[in-house]
Amino acid sequence: MRFACCMLIGCFAWLGAHGAVIAEPVDYARDIKPILEKHCYECHGLDTQESGLRLDTASLAIEGGYSGAAIVPGKSGESLLVKAITGGGDIKPMPYESEPLVAGDIELLRRWIDQGATHPADERPLGQSGTSQHWAFQPIRRPPLPRVKQAGWPRGAMDRFILAKLEAAGFEPSPEADRPTLIRRVMLDLVGLPPTWKDVERFVHDTRPDAYERLVDRLLASPSYGERWGRHWLDVARYADSDGYTVDGPRSIWKYRDWVVEALNRDLPFDRFTIEQLAGDLLPGATRRQMIATGFHRNTLINHEGGTDQEQFRVEAVVDRVNTTGVVFLGLTIGCARCHDHKFDPLTQQDFYRLFAFYNNCDEPQLELPTPRQQQQQARLQGEIAQVDKRLAAHDAEWEAALNDWEAGLTDDARQKLPDPVKAVLDTPPDHRDVAQRKTLLEASRKFDAKRKALVDQIAALKAKLPKPVTTMILRRRAEPRTTHILIRGDFLRPGKEVTPGTPAVLPSLNLPSDGRPLTRLDLARWLVHKDNPLTPRVTMNRLWQHYFGRGLVATENDFGTQGAPPTHPELLDWLAGEFVRRGWSLKAMHRLIVSSSTYRQSSDFRASLAEIDPRNKLLGRQSRLRLEAEAIRDSALAVAGTLSPKMGGPSVFPYQPDGVMGLAQVKRAWKMSPGEDRYRRTMYTFFWRSTPHPLLKMFDAPNAIMSCTRRDRSNTPLQSLTLLNDAEFVACARKLAAHILAEGPHSDTGRITFAVRRCLAREPTKYETLRLLELAEQVEPGEAPSPETVERDRWTAVARVLLNVDEFVTRP
């Protein structure tokens, strides 16, 4: 017995030493952590997390990356970490391009996992992830105002930052522009329209010290302000009147466009402006107007091609919403993290899909918007329909109860004319028929019910009278939430790790709801405009500055990341961003502040000494001359021709367009010109087909509405000049202008030229310009069978065509 016990103890000791039955517990800190640190931290540590995976703590390894858990405690065979370090097939074992793990280390990892992957509960990662010293991610500070030598030049704090930089470079600012230039500049900027000569004279002769400020206030109060700045917002909102892709069908979303114009005109605070567009449907007691606002994220493309996987294009629409949110509000290229961690900025693929999760739980309905009269009609007609429906239901019940009598009354001849399935039912004894057979017989019998047909026809006639209200596209929270996964390499067919809604770790955290509810788009929207988020006010003020000076304080207005340009005036950008929030997120207040400044009012005259040192005018030692956008060019031509309609809002319109344009798309469509004043509406109301945009818009660099546009290009091509000179609509504007010259101008040619230049360029002509235009008018050859009237009309049409074509006419001074 003693011998047997000794033998058993010896066997257990041998087996324990060789790990066959009782394996020695693997110590994580002693055995495992050094292996991971040596081989894994470079790609899966603090600074880099390939595939979203960190291995510098056991808990992070168990949590895993985008492909799921790296370690499944107790199951080394199912753990991705083991599969990665052992390889298989054509897959080379990790780590790549460095010293591989030896067999003993791999075995230790296997044993540790199989033993449950135990580890210290208080293990901490190498450092704090998600932090960055990059300027854009730092809190907004209120900088002290710099000292300047020319204390009398600044009109406010903004000017002091500009002047301090100029003085440091040894330059003085440019003098203030003359009054005709100022009114033309500020009107084109604030309302997108040129001044009339009466506007110019009134301003030039206004001797009050606050004459300019009064002018600015009048323009900000004008309904045209919302149209001008609404067009800028529609660029970032990628607004269009069609769905995109090759079918590019029409859509009804113009109510969203009108909401933007109206919201800007009433100076809806930008934080509220943001919240209502991203999550108006989630606000308590959401109004119809707030529902319309969610059209911001319905401006995505929709693919109606046959044979497509609709889930793929739904995912693409959600991706677009994430990308647009990143660019418009954060100034970050978040879209670069769709397939992998961002290569330059501290944005992970997990960050992307946590933002994705906010938008993944949306339905995309159409919202009906009946007028009060239509609502009354609907209520009355639906009441009548309900009454007929009630009679139809009673009749159907009586008919069904008498079905046996109908069957008994069928003649042999009538039976033979019935369809074979009905004959089969009739051949089945009544007590052996199932529900489907009885239904078949009932439907067949109703064809003999003349009375029922009359009731059905009556219902159809009433429904045909129902009003067809305007609809608009909105977002609405989904009743059954979707589960969001990281999509491996961005492929919607390769779901990886499940994620929940959240914001990028590098930015201030989003406060979690105290009641434990899931985060929603409303939480995201409020986070974007939270006082601790440094990006939204910086990005918004930078884009505003860009519109006024042609270049943002950050030149890369859509990229505030590490690869973007640093701000030329960082203290000024922070001051503007802070002032924006301090003034209640009022856009009108910031417009007023900028256009009232000495910086904005400077002359745009070229200065050779300044250009030598500062060729891009980054120091803002003068104003910049900017070519007008496509819409403002046409609107200006219509305005000086006297044909521009002041009508606001409503469905998009179809002004003149050259023949053949609509035949360029895959689906050929007609372009039927709108009648009456709709033909002369502001260009922002022109129906925008994504596949075949209006040629004028493309000619002058309007965006394609496929993705968010935060800055329009400004090209200069011969075709632009040919368009202004020869396009039928511009020729028509020239003829209308010529008619005004002849009807309202003086009787002398010199006086008429003065009248025309004042009307088109808001200034007096020079002597040289007058002589050259006189020469042109005299050189116009009369057509066949000329009359004095047609000769004069042709002469002044030629002059008008030149004035509508000169660079100054299409340039903001």
Secondary structure, DSSP 8 states (H G I E B T S, - for coil): -HHHHHHHHHHHHHHHHHTSSS-----IIIIIHHHHHHHTHHHHSSS-BGGG---SSHHHHHH-BTTB-S--TT-GGG-HHHHHHH-BTTB--SSTTS----HHHHHHHHHHHHTT----TT---SS-TT----GGGS----------S-TTS-SSHHHHHHHHHHHHTT-----B--HHHHHHHHHHHHTSS---HHHHHHHHT--STTHHHHHHHHHHHSHHHHHHHHHHHHHHTT--SB--TTT--B---HHHHHHHHHHHHTT--HHHHHHHHHHGGGSTT--HHHHHHGGGGG-S-----TT--HHHHHHHHHHHHHHHHIIIII---GGGGSSSS-SSSS--HHHHHHHHHHHTTEE--EEEE--HHHHHHHHHHHHHHHHHHHHHHHHHHHHHHTHHHHHHT--HHHHHTS-HHHHHHHTS-GGG--HHHHHHHHHHHHTT-HHHHHHHHHHHHHHHTS---EEEE--EE-SS---EEEEGGG-TT-EEEEE-S---TTS------TT-----HHHHHHHHT-TT-SHHHHHHHHHHHHHHHSS-SSS-TT--STTS---SSHHHHHHHHHHHHHTTT-HHHHHHHHHTSHHHHB-----HHHHHH-TT-TT-SS---EE--HHHHHHHHHHHHT-------SS-B-----TTGGGSSSS--------GGGGGS-GGGB---SSS--HHHHHTT---SSS--SS------HHHHHHHHH-HHHHHHHHHHHHHHHHHS-SSHHHHHHHHHHHHHSS---HHHHHHHHHHHHH----SS--HHHHHHHHHHHHHHHHTTSGGGGEE-
